[in-house]
Amino acid sequence: DPDNERNTIAVVGNPSLSDVRVLLVGVRNNSANTKDGTVWVNELKVTDFNEEGGWAAKANATLNMSDFATVNMGMHRETAGFGGVDQSLNERRLDDYEQYNVAVQADLGKLVPQKAKLTAPIYYSISKEKTSPKYNPLDQDVLLKDALDMAADKHARDSISDYAIQRTTIQNFSISGLKFDVQSKTPMPWDPANFMFNFSFSKQSKQDPTTEYEHTNDYRGSFQYTYSPYIKPFKPFSFMKSKNKNLKFLKDWEIQWLPNNITFNTNMSRYYFEQQTRSETDTNFRLPVSVSKNFLWDRQLSLTWNILKSLSLTFNSNTAARIEEPVGAVNKKLFPDEYRDWKEKVWDSILSMGTPWNYNQTFTGAYKAPFSRIPVLDFL
């Protein structure tokens, strides 16, 4: 009040009509005397709904590239005001939604000469979603479009857009069963067909009015080696020329001097989650970064050896180890010094085979007495 500066009206916070549930009007008498009077308050009334409608569209396309690759593309969009015929006005969409996705399936083996016998099926997909609210989350009585138009400069517009618009990006990639199926006539330990590789990753990034950024990364890789020797068994008594049935067992007795199968498999998996939450009370205050991570390394060894026709041995070993990581976020852009320390410690842990947290091994031997091959004992 310019006539009386003590009469001041103040607005606390950032009021929004969309959040009003109760309206209270009061008059306070600060004097020591009793006063009377009449106070008129105009009626507040919501007269009607905004019946502006929206639209929606959805499209999908598939492209087949001979027997090499298949590409799938899709688009989905809905605008504010769109809803089903059975939905009321207040149930209709209050934001603009966009979603795009592309998925590719291909076999890289088709790109190399057939003699290489390469098997390399790959898969890649990317999906992006964007949700733009009709009203500005910072001031819900103002349209987001109007808030962006009234922004003072490009930095202010980008700040409002970054806070208001929800974005989600998901990427997936995998290559499974990569191998060159080339094998010698007599299987050798170095044959390319003995080696197989797998690799995949999944990345997801997200931001919305309550989350400045959220990253989830999941990496997985494996290597497998399998060798099944093909050798002629050693018969130590094959020199015997006697036709005696009782000696036939010794004559046919043979020793498998190499294992029948050797399999080694190693798997690495790394999960990393990082989230920066926004402060709803003070935009200049940054909350601590939330981090969850796990780096595992599993190794398996399997050995099968039928030394004799009646004696078989099996050995299995399983080791589960953890790759040690420093505590805290792993972000090369935001924390370059911490990232360098993380890289050094992880490599040291990998070179030392990680920290085992679970180990087990089993050994099995089975023997079947060859009574049926000895005439004197075949009745058993």
C-alpha positions in Angstrom: 0.0 0.0 0.0 1.8 3.2 -1.1 -0.1 5.2 1.5 0.9 2.9 4.3 4.0 0.8 3.7 3.2 -1.3 6.7 0.3 -2.8 4.8 2.2 -5.5 2.8 0.9 -8.5 0.9 3.4 -11.3 0.2 3.1 -14.5 -1.8 5.1 -17.4 -0.4 6.4 -20.1 -2.7 5.3 -20.6 -6.3 1.5 -21.0 -6.1 -0.3 -22.8 -8.9 -4.1 -22.9 -9.5 -3.8 -26.6 -10.5 -2.7 -27.4 -6.9 -5.4 -25.4 -5.2 -7.7 -27.6 -3.0 -8.9 -25.2 -0.3 -9.1 -21.4 -0.4 -9.2 -19.5 2.9 -9.8 -15.7 3.1 -9.2 -14.0 6.5 -9.0 -10.5 8.0 -6.8 -9.8 11.0 -7.2 -6.9 13.4 -3.8 -5.8 14.6 -5.1 -2.9 16.7 -6.1 -2.9 20.3 -9.6 -1.6 19.5 -12.6 -3.5 18.3 -13.5 -2.8 14.7 -16.4 -3.9 12.5 -16.9 -3.8 8.8 -18.0 -5.7 5.8 -15.7 -7.8 3.5 -16.7 -8.8 0.0 -15.0 -11.7 -1.7 -15.7 -12.4 -5.3 -16.8 -16.0 -6.1 -14.2 -18.2 -7.8 -15.7 -20.7 -10.2 -14.4 -23.1 -12.9 -16.8 -22.8 -15.7 -15.8 -25.4 -18.3 -13.3 -28.0 -19.5 -10.8 -27.4 -22.3 -12.2 -29.6 -25.0 -9.4 -29.2 -27.5 -8.7 -32.6 -29.0 -5.5 -34.4 -30.1 -4.5 -37.0 -32.5 -2.4 -40.2 -32.7 -0.5 -42.1 -35.3 1.4 -45.4 -35.4 3.5 -46.8 -38.2 5.7 -49.9 -38.7 7.9 -50.9 -41.6 10.1 -54.0 -42.3 13.0 -54.1 -44.8 14.4 -57.5 -45.8 17.9 -57.4 -47.3 18.0 -60.8 -49.0 19.2 -63.4 -46.5 21.7 -61.0 -44.9 19.7 -58.7 -42.7 16.3 -57.6 -41.6 15.5 -54.1 -40.5 12.4 -53.2 -38.5 11.3 -49.6 -37.9 8.5 -48.1 -35.9 7.0 -44.8 -34.9 4.2 -43.9 -32.4 3.0 -40.5 -31.6 0.1 -39.0 -29.5 -0.6 -35.4 -28.8 -2.2 -33.6 -25.9 -6.0 -34.1 -25.8 -6.0 -37.5 -27.4 -8.0 -40.2 -25.7 -10.3 -43.1 -26.3 -14.0 -42.6 -27.1 -14.8 -44.2 -23.7 -12.6 -41.7 -21.8 -13.7 -38.6 -20.1 -12.1 -35.2 -20.7 -10.0 -35.3 -17.6 -8.7 -38.8 -18.5 -7.2 -37.7 -21.8 -3.5 -37.2 -22.4 -2.0 -34.0 -21.1 1.3 -34.3 -22.9 2.8 -35.0 -26.3 4.3 -38.4 -26.6 6.8 -39.6 -29.3 8.4 -43.0 -29.7 10.8 -44.2 -32.4 12.5 -47.5 -32.6 14.8 -49.3 -35.0 15.9 -53.0 -34.8 18.5 -54.8 -37.1 19.2 -58.5 -37.3 22.0 -59.6 -39.5 24.5 -62.4 -40.1 28.0 -61.1 -40.7 29.0 -64.5 -42.1 27.3 -63.6 -45.3 29.9 -60.8 -45.9 32.9 -63.1 -46.0 33.8 -66.0 -48.3 31.8 -69.2 -47.7 35.1 -71.1 -47.1 35.6 -69.1 -43.9 32.4 -70.8 -42.4 31.8 -67.7 -40.2 28.8 -67.8 -38.0 28.1 -64.3 -36.5 24.5 -63.4 -35.9 24.2 -59.8 -34.6 21.3 -57.9 -33.2 21.0 -54.1 -32.5 18.1 -52.0 -31.5 17.5 -48.5 -30.3 14.4 -46.9 -28.9 13.8 -43.3 -28.1 10.9 -41.9 -26.1 10.0 -38.2 -25.5 7.2 -36.9 -23.4 6.6 -33.1 -23.5 4.0 -31.9 -20.9 1.4 -29.4 -22.0 2.0 -27.3 -19.0 5.3 -26.1 -17.5 6.1 -28.3 -14.4 7.8 -25.3 -12.8 4.6 -23.2 -13.2 1.6 -25.4 -13.9 -0.7 -22.5 -14.9 1.5 -21.7 -17.9 1.7 -23.7 -21.1 5.2 -25.1 -21.7 5.1 -23.5 -25.2 4.5 -20.1 -23.7 7.1 -20.6 -21.0 9.7 -21.4 -23.7 8.7 -18.4 -25.8 9.0 -16.0 -22.8 12.4 -17.3 -21.8 15.0 -14.6 -21.7 17.7 -16.4 -23.8 18.7 -19.7 -25.2 20.2 -20.9 -22.0 17.0 -20.2 -20.1 15.0 -22.1 -22.8 17.3 -25.1 -22.7 17.1 -25.1 -18.9 13.3 -25.2 -18.9 13.2 -27.8 -21.7 15.8 -30.0 -19.9 13.7 -29.9 -16.7 10.2 -30.3 -18.2 10.7 -32.9 -21.0 11.0 -36.6 -20.1 13.5 -38.5 -22.4 14.3 -42.2 -22.4 16.8 -43.9 -24.7 17.4 -47.7 -24.8 20.1 -49.5 -26.8 20.7 -53.2 -27.1 23.4 -55.0 -28.9 24.4 -58.7 -29.0 26.6 -61.0 -31.1 26.1 -64.6 -30.1 27.8 -67.8 -31.2 30.6 -66.1 -33.1 32.9 -68.8 -34.5 34.8 -69.9 -37.6 33.5 -73.5 -38.1 36.7 -74.6 -39.8 38.1 -77.9 -38.5 40.9 -80.3 -39.6 40.2 -83.8 -40.8 41.8 -84.9 -37.6 40.6 -82.4 -34.9 43.5 -80.4 -33.6 43.7 -78.1 -30.5 44.2 -75.0 -32.6 41.2 -75.5 -34.9 39.1 -72.3 -35.2 36.0 -74.4 -34.7 37.1 -75.0 -31.1 36.6 -71.3 -30.2 33.4 -69.4 -29.7 32.6 -65.8 -28.5 29.6 -64.0 -27.2 29.1 -60.3 -26.4 26.1 -58.1 -25.5 25.3 -54.8 -23.9 22.2 -53.0 -22.8 22.2 -49.2 -22.2 19.4 -47.1 -20.8 19.5 -43.4 -20.1 16.6 -41.4 -18.7 15.8 -37.9 -17.5 12.6 -36.3 -16.2 11.5 -33.5 -13.8 12.7 -35.4 -10.8 15.8 -37.0 -12.3 18.6 -34.9 -13.9 20.1 -38.1 -15.4 19.9 -41.8 -14.9 22.2 -44.3 -16.7 22.0 -48.1 -16.5 24.6 -50.1 -18.3 24.8 -53.9 -18.5 27.8 -55.6 -20.3 28.2 -59.3 -20.8 30.9 -61.3 -22.6 32.0 -64.9 -22.8 34.6 -67.1 -24.4 34.4 -70.8 -24.8 37.0 -73.4 -25.9 36.0 -77.0 -26.6 38.3 -79.7 -27.9 37.4 -83.3 -28.5 40.5 -85.2 -29.6 40.2 -88.0 -32.1 43.0 -90.5 -31.5 43.5 -94.2 -32.0 43.5 -96.0 -28.6 46.6 -97.7 -27.5 46.3 -101.5 -27.2 49.3 -102.8 -25.2 48.5 -106.5 -25.8 47.6 -106.3 -29.5 50.7 -108.4 -30.3 49.2 -111.5 -28.8 48.3 -114.0 -31.6 46.6 -116.6 -29.5 43.0 -117.4 -30.4 42.1 -118.4 -26.9 38.8 -116.9 -25.9 40.0 -116.3 -22.4 42.9 -114.1 -23.7 40.7 -112.1 -26.1 39.9 -109.7 -23.3 43.5 -108.8 -22.9 44.1 -108.6 -26.6 41.2 -106.1 -27.0 42.1 -104.1 -23.9 42.8 -100.5 -24.9 43.8 -97.3 -23.2 42.6 -93.8 -24.2 45.7 -91.8 -23.6 44.1 -88.4 -24.1 40.9 -86.9 -22.6 37.8 -87.3 -24.7 36.7 -83.8 -24.1 38.1 -80.5 -22.7 35.9 -77.5 -22.2 36.8 -74.1 -20.8 34.3 -71.3 -20.4 34.8 -67.8 -19.0 32.1 -65.1 -18.5 32.4 -61.5 -17.5 29.5 -59.3 -16.6 29.4 -55.7 -15.5 26.4 -53.8 -14.2 26.5 -50.1 -13.5 23.7 -47.7 -12.4 24.2 -44.0 -11.8 21.5 -41.5 -10.9 21.5 -37.8 -10.2 18.2 -36.7 -8.5 17.1 -33.1 -8.7 16.5 -31.1 -5.6 12.8 -30.0 -5.5 13.4 -27.2 -3.0 16.6 -25.6 -4.2 17.6 -25.9 -7.9 21.1 -24.7 -7.1 21.7 -27.5 -4.6 23.0 -30.8 -6.0 22.1 -34.0 -4.2 24.8 -36.8 -3.9 25.0 -39.2 -6.9 23.5 -42.6 -6.4 25.6 -45.5 -7.7 25.1 -49.2 -7.8 27.6 -51.5 -9.6 28.9 -55.0 -9.8 31.7 -56.6 -11.8 31.8 -60.4 -11.9 34.1 -63.0 -13.5 33.1 -66.7 -13.7 35.3 -69.5 -15.0 34.4 -73.1 -15.6 36.6 -76.1 -16.6 35.2 -79.5 -17.6 37.2 -82.6 -18.4 35.9 -86.0 -19.5 38.3 -88.9 -19.8 37.3 -92.5 -20.6 40.7 -94.0 -19.9 39.3 -97.6 -20.4 36.1 -98.8 -21.9 35.0 -99.7 -18.4 36.5 -96.7 -16.6 35.3 -93.1 -17.1 36.5 -90.0 -15.2 34.9 -86.6 -15.0 36.2 -83.4 -13.5 34.4 -80.1 -13.1 35.7 -76.8 -11.6 33.7 -73.6 -11.1 35.2 -70.3 -9.9 33.2 -67.1 -9.2 35.3 -64.0 -8.7 34.6 -60.3 -8.3 36.6 -57.6 -10.0 37.4 -55.0 -7.4 36.4 -51.4 -8.0 36.8 -48.2 -6.0 33.8 -46.8 -4.2 31.9 -44.0 -6.0 30.7 -43.0 -9.5 32.6 -44.0 -12.7 32.1 -41.1 -15.0 34.9 -40.0 -17.3 33.4 -36.7 -18.2 32.4 -35.5 -14.7 35.1 -37.2 -12.6 38.2 -37.7 -14.8 40.6 -38.2 -11.8 38.4 -40.8 -10.2 37.9 -42.6 -13.5 41.7 -42.9 -13.9 42.0 -44.5 -10.5 39.1 -46.8 -11.2 40.7 -47.9 -14.5 44.1 -48.8 -12.8 42.5 -50.7 -9.9 40.2 -52.7 -12.3 43.1 -53.7 -14.5 45.1 -54.8 -11.5 42.2 -56.9 -10.3 41.7 -58.5 -13.7 45.4 -59.4 -14.0 45.3 -61.0 -10.6 42.2 -63.1 -11.7 39.8 -61.1 -9.5 38.9 -61.9 -5.9 37.3 -65.4 -5.6 34.1 -65.5 -3.5 32.9 -69.0 -4.5 34.8 -72.1 -5.7 33.7 -75.7 -6.1 34.9 -78.7 -7.9 33.6 -82.2 -8.4 35.4 -85.4 -9.5 33.5 -88.5 -10.6 34.8 -91.9 -11.5 32.7 -94.8 -12.8 33.9 -98.3 -13.3 32.0 -101.2 -14.8 33.6 -104.6 -14.4 34.0 -106.3 -17.8 32.8 -109.7 -16.7 30.8 -110.2 -19.9 34.0 -110.0 -22.0 35.7 -112.8 -20.0 34.4 -116.2 -20.9 35.2 -117.7 -17.5 33.2 -115.0 -15.7 30.5 -114.2 -18.3 27.9 -115.8 -16.1 28.2 -112.9 -13.7 
